[in-house]
Amino acid sequence: MNKRNKIVVIQNLFIWVLLFGLFVSCGLLDGEKIEPRPTVELQRDEAPSWSPDGRFIAYNHYDPAPKENESHYSLRLINLSTSEDRLIVDGFALNPDWSPDGQWIAFNSGDLYKVHPDGTELLQITNIGSVFFPSWSPDGNMISYGRSGSQQEVGLWFINQEDLTSSKFGFGAPPADWSPFGNQIVFEFLNENDEEMSNQIWKADTSGENKTQLTNNGATINRAPAWSPDGKWIAWYTNEGLWVMKPDASEQKLLKKNGTMPKWSPDSPTDRIQRTHSKTGKNCTVDN
């Protein structure tokens, strides 16, 4: 055996001794299994929604270890002046959205519901199930929502608040958002020119006409578009973070990483956006 072969043999022997030591220390040779570290589940605050006067934020809260006689899920309200945080609905109540007059908060829990900010007069709006992401029109007469189900049912819908009749807007994924003037809606829809059929941000007239694709960025996720109160910007999030653009699709820019579910503050001159941090699950504010 030459010197080179001796070196190779010694190196291989050292590797096997090292592996044997690891197996013994881990208990693998005794048939023992390595127990994974327990997963620590954290509280989450999601889907923030500003009140029209800018004084409150409604949001849905998840607590993996709730107090006695409380649910894991709840709808809560925080006073931005006093930091008082109080319960509105105890139970599965998601994706709150304020009525323009500030008198109601709509949310989904299988169907659509609305409740006063003080938690009184809980009313059911739909009775069809599998609906989500309500969004009030600027005049308060309509609420848009998403619906799952059959080919005829899936898509975006509008429900009239006077007689509670629903009409289908068309295909598209919620959450959608109304322009400040109420004549257009922005939403998520498939990129029809993309072989991978990625989701992109679109806008259209509320009649369903003049559908226009706004993004074509190659991102795997384009979601939750939100129109600024002054109508000058649209915020949305991708797998990279929080983005903004002009309604004509110009000036697209990454505003903040790790942001989802953007909501604009009512005082748009400061261009504040409330977002859910995609890693911590906490709500925080960012300036445009």
N, C-alpha and C positions, 0 to 999 in steps of 0.2 A: 504494500500500500504506500503510495507516494505521499509527500507532505500535503499536497492539495486535498487529497481524499481524506486524510486524517483530520484536516481542519473542518471539512464538511460534516464528517461523522460526529465530531465533538460539538459542532454547532447544532446539529439535529438532536443530539442527546440532551443538550442544554434546553432546547425548546420543549422537548417532551417532559423533562423534569419540571419545568416551569408550569406547563399545562396541568400536570398531575397535582402539583401543589395548589393550583387554583381550584381544581375539581374537589379536592379534599376540603379546602377551606370553605367552599360553597355548599358542601354536603351533597354534591351530585353523585358521588360514588356510593353513598349510603341510601340512595333512593329518595332523598329529601328534595322538596321543591322550594325554590326561592320564592318567597311570598312578595308580591308587588306592594309598593307603598300605597297606603290608603289614599283615595282621591278626596281632596278637600273641596267641598262645594261652597261657593261664595254667594253672598247676597247680590242681586242684580237690580239695577234701576234702569228702565228702558223706556223708549218711545216718549220723550218729553214733548209737551205741548203748552205753549205760552197762552195765557189768557189775553183777550183783546186789549185790556188796559195795561198789560205788561207787569201786573203785580203778582201773578201766581204762575206756577208751572204744575200741570197735572202729569202724572207718569204712572206706569205700571211697575210694581215692585214684586220681586220674588225673594222669599226667605226660606232657605232649606231647613231651618230649625225655628219655626214660628212659635210665638207665645201660646200658652194654653188657650184653647177656644178660638184661635185665629187660623186662617188658611195660609197655605204656602204663597198664594197669589193675592194681590190686592191692588186697588186703584187708590192713589194717594195724591195729596195736594200740598205743595210747599209755598209758604208766603215768603217772597223774596226780600221783603223789608224786615221781617222779624225772624226769619228762618224757622218759623213754626211749621211742623210737618204733621199732617193729620190724615186719618183714614176717611175715604169716601165710600168705597165699596170693598167689603171683605169677601174675596172670592176671585174666580177666574175672570178678570176684566182687563182687556188688552187694548192698546192703541187708541188712547183718548184723543179727542179733537173737540175744541171749543166752538160753540155757536158764535156767530159774529156779534151778538148782543151780550155775550158773556153769561147768559142765563142757564145754558145747558152744556153738558159734556157728553158727547157721544162716544161709545166704545163697543167693542165686539166681544161676545162670549157665546160662540156658536151662532147666535143671531145678533142683530144690532139692538142696542139699548141707549137710552139717554137718561141723565140724572142731573139734578141741580148740584152746583159746586159744594153745597153744604150736606150733600148726601140724601136729600129728601126727594120724593116723587120719582122713584125709579120706574121708567116706562119702557116697554118692549116696542121696537119699531118694526122689525121684520119677524116673520114666522115661517121661514123656509130652511133655516140651518145652513151651515157651511158658508157663512159670509164674514167678511173681515175688512179692516182698514177703512173706517168711515172718514169722510172728509166733507165738511160743510161748504156750500157755495157762499160767495161773499154776501148775497142778499138773505141767506138763511132759509131759503125756500126749498133747497134741494140738498141731499147728502149723496155723494158718490161712495160706492163700496165695491169690493171685489167679491166674486162668487165662484165656488168650485162646483163640479158636478158633471153633467153631460155636456156634449158639444154645444147644445143650445143654451145651457145655463152658464158655462164658464165665461169669465170676462168681467168687464166693468159695467156697473149698473148705476142708475140714478133713482132715488126715491123721493117723491114729493112729500113735503112735510104737512101739507094740508089734508090730503086724502089718503096718504100712504100708498099710492100707486107707484109701481116700479116700471122703468123702461130700460132696455139694454142699450148702453153706449156702443159697445163693440168689444172686439178682442183687445187684450192688453192686461197687464198685471198691476195690481195695486201695490203699495199705496200710490194713489194719484193725487194731484193737487190742482186747484183752480187758479186761474190768473186773477189778479186783484179786481179786474173789470167783469169777471164771470163769463166771458165769451169764449175762453179757451181752457183746455185742460192738458196737463203734462203727466206722462205716465211711462211705464216700462213696456217694451214690446220687442219681438224678435227682429233681428237684423236680417231682412229678407235676402240681402245680397251676400250673406256670409255662409259658407259651406258648413261651418260649425253651428250655425243658428244661435249666435250669442245674443244676449239681451242688451238692448240699447235704450236710450231715452228718446221719447217722441213727444210731439205736441199736436193738438188738433183742435178744431172748433168744437164746442160742446154739442153741435149738431152731428158730429162725426165726420164732417168734411175737412178738407185741407190738412190731411195727415202728413206730418213732416218729421223725418228722422233728424235728431239733433246731434247725436254722438255716433262715432264709428272708430272707437279707440282700441279695439282689440282686447279690452278687459273682459274677464270671464264674468264679472258682476257689474252691472249698472243699475242702481236701485234707488227708490224713495226720493224722486225729484220733488223739490219744494220751491215754490215761487216766492220771491221776496215781496213784502207788502207794497213797495213802490213800483213793482213790475219790472225792475231793471236787471234782476239776476235770477238764476235758477241754480239751486244747490242740489247735489245728489252725491251718492257715494259709490265707490268701486272697491275692488279687492285691494287697491292701493291706499285708499283713504277718502277724505272728504274733498269734493270738487265744487267749483262754481263756474258759470258761464252766462253769457248774455242770452236772451230769449231767441236771438237769431243764430245761436250756436257759436258765436265768436268769443274770443278771450277765455277759452277754457284753461283753467289752471288748478293745480293741486293746492288746496288750502291747508289741509292738515292730515297727517297720517293717523291711522287707527280711529277713524270716525265713521259712525253709521247713523241712519235715521235722523237727518238734519231737520230742524225746525227754526224758522226765523223769529226773532223778537219783533213785536209790533212797531218799535221805534226804529224803522229801517235806516234813518240817517246814520246810526252807529253801526249798522250792518252786523249785528250780533246774531250768531247762530247757535242754537242749543243742539248738542249732539250726544249720542251714546258712545262711550269709549268702547271700541270693539274688543279690547283685551280685559279691561277691568270691569266692564258692565256698568260703569257709573256715568251719570249725566254731567256734562261740563260745557262751558261756553267758549266759543272761538270768534274772533273778529274777522270780517272779510277785508 
